[in-house]
Amino acid sequence: MKFTHKELVKYKGHEGFINFISEHYVTICTHEVEKCDKLAEGSRCKINQINLVVYTWEWDLITRQKDES
């Protein structure tokens, strides 16, 4: 199965988007939260993410979602 970055997906009841793709696994970002000013100051990334790691043997459990925006 081929994925694209930011593609909307569902996996085992979790909804999110493809955040990272390798030949061994993908990550699905389920939540993003802006860091408070104190943490964001000097940070390379201004958000925190919760990502699920899905290995190749479970890729068939990932379903694509249509972009509703």
QUIHU-V573410 format. One record per run of one state. SS is the DSSP state (@ for helix, = for strand, . for the rest). FROM is the first residue (numbers start at 1). TO is the last residue. If there is no record, write none. Layout:
[[SS;FROM;TO] [SS;FROM;TO]]
This chain:
[[.;1;7] [=;8;11] [.;12;13] [=;14;21] [.;22;24] [=;25;34] [.;35;36] [@;37;40] [.;41;46] [=;47;55] [@;56;61] [=;62;64] [.;65;69]]
